[in-house]
Amino acid sequence: MSTSEGPQERLEAIIEAAVFAIISIRTDGTVEDFNPSAEKMFGHLADEVIGQHLGMLMPEPFRSAHDGFVENYLNTGERKI
């Protein structure tokens, strides 16, 4: 890692190299990050998932309930997902 890398570049390198699947989403459920391990786990390329709603990766009933879980977390700070 070069010393000229900033914090954002280091974070991106860590996410890309992680052995575990890492997915980050916006508060509206839109996928922002989808690392190579997530590609292997879910069978979708990052380009197919980033910008889409996270629900595309979930079976029912989780798909329908997910937005409510996120909204509850944003309102209360309680993790029930």
Residue pairs with C-beta under 8 A, 6 or more apart in sequence:
1 10
1 13
5 13
15 22
15 33
15 35
16 35
16 36
18 35
18 37
19 37
20 37
21 35
21 37
21 38
21 40
21 41
21 42
22 33
22 34
22 35
22 37
22 38
23 31
23 33
23 34
23 35
23 38
23 49
23 54
23 57
24 31
24 32
24 33
25 31
25 32
25 54
25 70
26 32
27 70
27 74
28 53
29 53
29 54
29 55
29 66
29 67
29 70
30 51
30 52
30 53
30 54
31 49
31 50
31 51
31 52
31 53
31 54
32 50
33 50
34 44
34 46
34 49
34 50
35 46
36 46
38 46
38 49
39 45
39 46
42 49
42 57
44 57
49 56
49 57
54 66
55 63
55 64
55 66
55 67
58 66
66 81
69 80
69 81
70 81
72 78
72 80
73 79
73 80
73 81
